[in-house]
């Protein structure tokens, strides 16, 4: 089984920065891709950014391009989200997501989610 542990959320002023971290732990074969999603009250969950573990191919939501950067440390099974120039509309619960290969009776690719970390941008 796998757990994703997020950290780095908090309260910041508009224009400020935060860096989120998500570390995967447990018994697994490999992490194929990781991503950050967010969900604001009354709104649907949306994809913020994603990255492949091998190759580092990244994708970003249009609303965060140029402001957010996703990266990973494969040796530590960790993904980061550097958030700069934060806006009030960035306020949401941010969730870490990972596509992970595990071994049960054979290799099985599962989708795992973290518990979420609150990011609040307010003056």
ROKOLMI-526748 format. One line per 10 residues: number of its first residue (from 1); their letters; for each residue z, y, x of N, C-alpha, C. Coordinates in nm, 2 decimals. Atoms other than C-alpha are relative to their C-alpha. Layout:
// residues N
NUM	a	Z,Y,X,Z,Y,X,Z,Y,X  ...
This chain:
// residues 123
1	xxxxxxxxxx	0.00,-0.12,0.08,0.00,0.00,0.00,0.00,0.12,0.09  0.02,-0.12,-0.07,-0.06,0.36,0.10,0.07,0.11,-0.07  -0.06,-0.13,0.05,0.12,0.69,0.06,-0.06,0.12,0.07  0.04,-0.13,-0.05,0.00,1.04,0.11,0.11,0.10,-0.02  -0.11,-0.10,0.01,0.26,1.30,0.20,-0.06,0.14,0.04  0.05,-0.14,-0.02,0.17,1.67,0.17,0.11,0.09,0.04  -0.10,-0.10,-0.04,0.34,1.97,0.32,-0.08,0.13,0.03  0.06,-0.13,-0.04,0.28,2.34,0.39,-0.02,0.09,-0.12  0.01,-0.09,0.11,0.28,2.48,0.04,0.11,0.11,0.00  -0.10,-0.10,0.00,0.47,2.79,-0.05,-0.05,0.13,-0.07
11	xxxxxxxxxx	0.03,-0.13,0.06,0.46,3.15,-0.17,-0.05,0.10,0.11  0.05,-0.09,-0.10,0.24,3.40,0.01,-0.06,0.12,-0.08  0.06,-0.12,0.05,0.10,3.75,-0.05,-0.15,-0.01,0.00  0.14,-0.01,-0.01,-0.26,3.82,-0.13,-0.05,0.04,0.13  0.05,-0.03,-0.14,-0.46,3.82,0.19,0.07,-0.08,0.10  -0.07,0.08,-0.10,-0.22,3.59,0.36,-0.06,-0.14,0.02  0.05,0.13,-0.04,-0.26,3.24,0.50,0.10,-0.11,-0.02  -0.09,0.12,0.00,-0.12,2.89,0.46,-0.08,-0.11,0.06  0.07,0.12,-0.05,-0.20,2.56,0.62,0.07,-0.12,-0.06  -0.05,0.13,0.07,-0.16,2.24,0.42,-0.03,-0.12,0.09
21	xxxxxxxxxx	0.01,0.13,-0.07,-0.11,1.90,0.58,0.02,-0.11,-0.09  -0.01,0.12,0.08,-0.15,1.56,0.44,-0.01,-0.12,0.10  0.00,0.12,-0.09,-0.06,1.24,0.63,0.01,-0.13,-0.08  0.01,0.13,0.07,-0.15,0.89,0.52,0.09,-0.10,0.08  -0.08,0.10,-0.06,0.09,0.61,0.59,0.00,-0.13,-0.08  0.01,0.13,0.07,0.11,0.24,0.51,-0.09,-0.10,0.07  0.09,0.10,-0.06,-0.10,-0.06,0.57,-0.14,0.01,-0.05  0.14,-0.01,0.04,-0.47,0.00,0.56,-0.09,-0.02,0.12  0.10,0.02,-0.10,-0.78,-0.07,0.75,-0.05,0.13,0.07  0.06,-0.13,-0.05,-0.93,0.28,0.78,0.00,0.10,-0.11
31	xxxxxxxxxx	0.02,-0.11,0.09,-0.96,0.61,0.61,-0.14,0.05,0.01  0.14,-0.03,0.00,-1.31,0.68,0.51,-0.03,0.15,-0.03  0.02,-0.14,0.03,-1.28,1.03,0.37,0.13,0.06,-0.06  -0.12,-0.06,0.05,-1.01,1.28,0.27,-0.05,0.13,-0.07  0.04,-0.12,0.08,-1.02,1.58,0.03,0.13,0.07,-0.05  -0.10,-0.08,0.07,-0.81,1.85,-0.13,-0.06,0.04,-0.13  0.03,-0.05,0.14,-0.82,1.92,-0.50,0.12,0.10,-0.04  -0.10,-0.09,0.05,-0.63,2.18,-0.69,-0.01,0.01,-0.15  0.00,-0.02,0.15,-0.52,2.24,-1.05,0.10,0.11,-0.04  -0.08,-0.11,0.05,-0.39,2.56,-1.20,0.04,-0.03,-0.15
41	xxxxxxxxxx	-0.05,0.03,0.14,-0.19,2.56,-1.53,-0.11,0.03,-0.10  0.09,-0.02,0.11,-0.42,2.52,-1.83,-0.15,-0.02,0.05  0.13,0.01,-0.05,-0.72,2.45,-1.61,-0.03,-0.15,0.05  0.04,0.13,-0.05,-0.91,2.14,-1.50,0.02,-0.01,0.15  -0.01,0.02,-0.14,-0.85,1.99,-1.16,-0.14,0.01,0.07  0.13,-0.02,-0.06,-1.13,2.09,-0.92,0.01,-0.04,0.15  0.01,0.03,-0.14,-1.24,1.98,-0.58,-0.01,0.12,0.09  -0.01,-0.12,-0.08,-1.16,2.23,-0.31,-0.09,-0.02,0.13  0.07,0.03,-0.12,-1.29,2.06,0.01,0.01,-0.14,0.03  0.00,0.14,-0.04,-1.37,1.72,0.15,-0.05,-0.01,0.14
51	xxxxxxxxxx	0.05,0.02,-0.13,-1.43,1.57,0.49,0.00,-0.15,0.03  0.00,0.14,-0.04,-1.54,1.23,0.62,0.07,-0.02,0.13  -0.08,0.03,-0.12,-1.32,1.07,0.88,-0.09,-0.02,0.12  0.10,0.02,-0.11,-1.61,0.96,1.09,-0.12,0.09,-0.02  0.10,-0.10,0.00,-1.85,1.24,1.17,0.04,0.14,-0.04  -0.05,-0.13,0.03,-1.65,1.51,1.01,-0.08,0.09,-0.09  0.08,-0.08,0.10,-1.90,1.61,0.74,0.09,0.06,-0.11  -0.09,-0.08,0.09,-1.74,1.88,0.52,-0.08,0.05,-0.12  0.05,-0.07,0.12,-1.80,2.02,0.17,0.10,0.09,-0.05  -0.09,-0.10,0.05,-1.65,2.32,0.01,-0.04,0.04,-0.14
61	xxxxxxxxxx	0.03,-0.07,0.13,-1.62,2.46,-0.34,-0.05,0.14,0.03  0.06,-0.14,-0.03,-1.82,2.79,-0.36,0.11,0.10,0.00  -0.10,-0.10,0.01,-1.50,2.97,-0.45,0.09,0.02,0.13  -0.08,0.00,-0.12,-1.34,2.89,-0.11,-0.08,0.01,0.13  0.08,-0.01,-0.12,-1.63,2.90,0.13,0.02,0.13,0.07  -0.03,-0.12,-0.09,-1.57,3.13,0.42,0.14,0.03,0.01  -0.14,-0.03,0.00,-1.20,3.14,0.35,0.09,-0.12,0.04  -0.07,0.12,-0.03,-1.08,2.78,0.37,-0.07,-0.09,0.10  0.06,0.09,-0.09,-1.14,2.52,0.64,0.08,-0.13,0.00  -0.07,0.13,0.00,-1.07,2.15,0.62,-0.03,-0.07,0.13
71	xxxxxxxxxx	0.02,0.07,-0.13,-1.02,1.94,0.93,0.09,-0.12,0.00  -0.08,0.12,0.00,-0.87,1.61,1.03,0.03,-0.04,0.14  -0.05,0.06,-0.13,-0.68,1.44,1.31,0.00,-0.15,-0.03  0.02,0.14,0.04,-0.80,1.08,1.29,0.11,-0.09,0.07  -0.10,0.07,-0.06,-0.54,0.96,1.54,0.13,0.00,-0.07  -0.12,-0.01,0.07,-0.26,1.08,1.32,-0.02,-0.02,-0.15  0.03,0.03,0.14,-0.43,0.99,0.99,0.04,0.12,-0.09  -0.04,-0.12,0.07,-0.39,1.35,0.88,-0.12,0.09,-0.02  0.10,-0.10,0.03,-0.60,1.61,0.71,0.07,0.13,-0.03  -0.06,-0.13,0.01,-0.54,1.98,0.71,-0.09,0.09,-0.09
81	xxxxxxxxxx	0.08,-0.10,0.07,-0.65,2.27,0.49,0.05,0.14,0.04  -0.03,-0.13,-0.04,-0.64,2.61,0.65,-0.05,0.10,-0.10  0.04,-0.09,0.11,-0.64,2.87,0.38,0.03,0.15,0.05  -0.01,-0.14,-0.04,-0.71,3.24,0.48,-0.04,0.09,-0.12  0.04,-0.10,0.10,-0.76,3.55,0.27,0.03,-0.05,-0.14  -0.04,0.05,0.13,-0.57,3.40,-0.02,0.00,0.10,-0.11  0.01,-0.09,0.12,-0.62,3.54,-0.36,0.09,-0.06,-0.11  -0.09,0.05,0.10,-0.40,3.51,-0.67,-0.07,-0.11,-0.08  0.07,0.10,0.07,-0.67,3.29,-0.83,0.01,-0.14,0.08  -0.02,0.13,-0.08,-0.60,3.03,-0.55,0.13,-0.07,-0.04
91	xxxxxxxxxx	-0.12,0.06,0.04,-0.26,2.97,-0.71,-0.02,-0.13,-0.08  0.02,0.13,0.07,-0.24,2.60,-0.81,0.08,-0.10,0.08  -0.06,0.11,-0.07,-0.09,2.27,-0.72,-0.12,-0.07,0.07  0.10,0.06,-0.09,-0.29,2.13,-0.43,0.03,-0.15,0.02  -0.02,0.15,-0.01,-0.34,1.75,-0.42,-0.09,-0.05,0.12  0.07,0.08,-0.10,-0.44,1.54,-0.12,-0.06,-0.12,-0.06  0.07,0.12,0.05,-0.69,1.26,-0.19,-0.06,-0.07,0.12  0.05,0.08,-0.11,-0.80,0.98,0.04,-0.08,-0.12,-0.05  0.08,0.13,0.02,-1.07,0.71,0.02,0.03,-0.09,0.11  -0.05,0.08,-0.11,-0.91,0.43,0.21,-0.03,-0.15,-0.02
101	xxxxxxxxxx	0.03,0.14,0.00,-1.01,0.08,0.30,0.13,-0.08,0.02  -0.12,0.09,-0.02,-0.73,-0.18,0.25,-0.04,-0.14,-0.01  0.03,0.14,0.01,-0.72,-0.55,0.28,0.10,-0.07,-0.09  -0.08,0.08,0.09,-0.59,-0.76,-0.01,-0.05,-0.15,0.02  0.06,0.13,-0.02,-0.80,-1.08,-0.04,-0.13,0.03,0.08  0.12,-0.04,-0.08,-1.09,-0.89,0.12,0.01,0.15,0.01  0.00,-0.15,-0.02,-1.17,-0.53,0.22,-0.03,0.06,-0.14  0.02,-0.07,0.12,-1.13,-0.30,-0.08,0.02,0.15,0.02  -0.01,-0.14,-0.02,-1.19,0.07,-0.09,0.07,0.06,-0.12  -0.08,-0.06,0.11,-0.93,0.25,-0.30,0.01,0.15,0.01
111	xxxxxxxxxx	-0.01,-0.15,0.01,-0.88,0.61,-0.41,0.15,0.03,-0.02  -0.14,-0.04,0.01,-0.53,0.75,-0.34,0.02,0.15,-0.01  -0.04,-0.14,0.02,-0.36,1.07,-0.44,0.14,0.03,0.04  -0.14,-0.04,-0.03,-0.06,1.26,-0.31,0.06,0.06,-0.12  -0.08,-0.05,0.11,0.21,1.41,-0.52,-0.03,0.15,-0.04  0.04,-0.13,0.02,0.08,1.76,-0.48,0.10,0.10,0.06  -0.09,-0.10,-0.06,0.22,2.08,-0.32,-0.04,0.13,-0.07  0.03,-0.13,0.07,0.25,2.42,-0.49,-0.03,0.11,0.09  0.04,-0.12,-0.07,0.07,2.72,-0.36,-0.01,0.11,-0.09  -0.01,-0.12,0.08,0.15,3.05,-0.51,-0.04,0.13,0.08
121	xxx	0.04,-0.12,-0.06,-0.03,3.37,-0.42,0.03,0.11,-0.09  -0.05,-0.10,0.09,0.14,3.67,-0.57,0.05,0.12,0.08  -0.05,-0.12,-0.06,0.22,4.03,-0.48,0.14,0.04,-0.06
